[in-house]
Amino acid sequence: MILQPILIVGMALAIFICPRWGPRGPVNFKQMTLKQYVYPIFSSILGTLNMIILCCGLTRIELSTCMMLHGGLSIFSTIFSIIFLKRHVYFHQWAGIFLTMLSLLIVGFSGVHNDTDTRHTPKDRAFGIILVLCALVLQGGELVWDEYMLKVKKLPIMFVVAMEGVWGLFIVIFIMWPLGFILPGRDPSPTGGSFENPIDTFLMAFHSSALFFLIIAGIVTVLIYNTFGMIITCTMSSMHRTIFEAL
């Protein structure tokens, strides 16, 4: 679960950048309304749930299978765009969606019947694939909600990045970490074993220079990645962003 804090800290750093710079100009926090501060909460919730379910799925399938399934993100973002943004989809786009669905069936079938994976049974792998697809549904909803905030509600790009990170921090610190500490698992803790012990995670990070460097690099990379992702969503669409996400 260390991946989620890296993602949200990277996004939360945008709160120091948006008062000075943004694709639409600097953000004046005093001019933002309460509703505008609240809108990104939904994206933060979807992003957190998406990451948790995705990590659970990854414990049951190969990483290569997960990455190929990620191409299905365009299907869910398109469906949500039609439902919530009333976007018109042309015939050639439907043809692309159909081919993507066909490829998902092939990838899923090969992932379930992967004889080289001796750690999991076919049922475990099938369940892992279902979890990954559920995570993609949440991620598709998150991307479409981002487009709604940027294009319909006209929220500044860097403001959305920053607030999704800030709300994500609250969710992880006050909900996910306590829950991970209480749930039984293999991490050493005073309870006899936790699913995730954040104190142990911090100790490992600060006692390993290589791991600490990777975390810092990950935070900076996430900030840049999500900033340009939001720019693509704003100037083009969430459907275009999913194509880049799958690369």
N, C-alpha and C positions, 0 to 999 in steps of 0.2 A: 504493500500500500504506500510505499515511499514515492511512487510515480505520481500519484495525485497531488501531494503537496508541492512537488516540483512544478507541475503544470500550473497550479493556481498561484503560487508565489511568483512565477514568471509573468503571469497575466496581471497580478496585483501591482507589480512594479510600474505598470503603465500609469498608475495614479500620480507618480512623480513626473511623468513626461507630459501628460495631456494638458496641464496648465500652461505649458511652454510651447508645445508643438502638437499638431494633428493634421491629418489630410484635409480636414475642413476648417482648420485654424485651431488655436488654443481653446481650452474649455474653461469657462468660468463656473466653478462649482456653485457659487451663490445664486446663479440664475437658473439652475436646474431645480425642477419641482420634485416633490416627494414621490410622485408616480414614476418619474424618470429614474429615480434611484432604485425603485422597487422592481421595475421591469426585468432587469438582468438576473433577479433571483431565480426565475424559472429556468434560465439557461444553466445556471450554476447547479441546480438540483438535477437536471437532466444529465449534465456532464459528469457529476459525481456518481450517479447511479450507473451511467454508461461505463465508466471506468471500473467500477466494482464488478459488474456483471461480466465485462470483457476479461478481467483478470481471472475470474472464476472459470470462464470458458477456456482460457489459455492453459489452465492446469490439466486439461483433458485432451487437448489436440496439439498438433505440431504448429510452430510459429508460421511456417510457410503456408499451411492451410488457412490460418487466420488472416494472413495478408491477402491471399487470393479472395477470401470471402469478403474482405473489406470493399471490394469493387461493387458489392451489392448496395453500398450506401447511396448510390445515385438513384436506385429504385425507390427507396423510402423517402428521400428528399423530394423526388418528383411527385410522389403521391401526396405528401403533405403540402407541397406547393400548390397542387391542384385544389385540394380541399380548403386550405386556409388562406392562400394568396390569390385564388381564382385564376391561376396561370393556365393559359392555353398551351397544350402540348400537340405538336404536329406529328404527322404520320411517321416521318423518319425518326423522330424521337421515341415514339412508341416501339418502333422496330428495334432501336438500340436497347430499350428496356427489356424487350422480349429476349434478345440475344444475351443480355446480362443475366436474366433469370435462368436461361438455359445453361449458361456457364456456371452459375451457382449450383445448379443441380448436379453437374458433372463434378465440380470440386467437392461438394458435400458427399457424393457417393464414393469418390476416391478417398476422401478423408476418413469415412467410416470404415472402409475396407482396406485400411493401410496396414499391410502385414509387417512392415518394418517397425511399427510401434508396438513394442512388447510390454509397455508399461500400463496400457489401458485396454479395456475390452471394447468391442464395437459399440456396446450400449453407452459406455462412458464417452467415447468419441462422438457419438450421435448427440448426446446431451450437451457436450462442449460446443458443438456446432450450433445447436439451438440457442445456447446462451450467447454466443457471438452474434448471431442474427438478431436476438433481442436487444443487445447492446447497440447494434447498428440502427435499429428502429428509434431508439432514444437519441442517438447522435444525429440522425436525420431530422428528428423533431427539433433538436437544439439548433441546428444550422438554419432551418426555416424560421425559427423564432428570432434568430439573430437578424435575418433578412427583414423580418417584420419590424424589429426595433429600428433598424438602420434606414429603411426605405419608407415605411408607413409613419412611424413615430419620429423619424428624423433625428435620432439620437446621434451624437458625435461618435465616430469610430473608436477613438482612444478611450472615451468615457465608457463605452460598452465593454471594451477589453479590460479596463481597470476594475469596473464594478463587478464583472463576472469573477474576477480573481479575488476581490475583497469578500464578496458573499461566499465564494468557495472556501476561503480561509475559515470563516465562521462555521460553515457546515462541517469541515474536517476537524477543526479544533474542538468544537463543543458537542459534536454528534458522533463522527466517525471514529476519532481516536478513543474516546471513552468506551464506545461500543466494541471496538477492536480489542481494547484492554480487558474488558469483562468477558468476552467470548473465549472459550477454551481453544488452545492452539499450542504450537511448538516453540513460540518465542519465550525466553526466560522472563519470569515476572514474579512478584510477591504472591500472586494468586496461584502459583504452581504451574503456570503456562498460559500464555495469551495468544490469541490469533494475531495480534499486532501490538507490540510494546513500543510506543513512540520514543520513550526514554532510551531504550536499547538501540533504536534506530539512530538517534542523535549521537550516542556514544560511538557507534561504529563509524558514522560519517566523520566525526571530529578526530578520530584516532587513525584515520586512513587518509593520507594526503591525496592519493589517487582517487578514492571515492569522493572526497570533498571537492576536488577539481571537476570531476564528472558532474556532480550535482550543480555546481556553479555554471558550468558550460550548458547543462540542460536547462537551467532557469533562463539564461540569456537567449538560448535557441528558441525556447517556447515563446518568449516575449516577441521575438522577431517573427516567428512562424505565425502566431495568432494575429499579430498586427496586419501582416500582409494577407492572411486569410480573410480577415474582416474587410479589408480593402477590396478584395475580389468579390466578396458577398455583396458589398455596397455598390460597386461600379458595374458588376455583372449580375450574378445571382447565386443563390445557395446551390443550385443545380450545377453551375460551372465549378464551384468550389469543390464539390464532391468528386468531380473528374480529376482535379489536381490532387485531392486527398488520396485517391486510389493509385497515384503514380508511385 
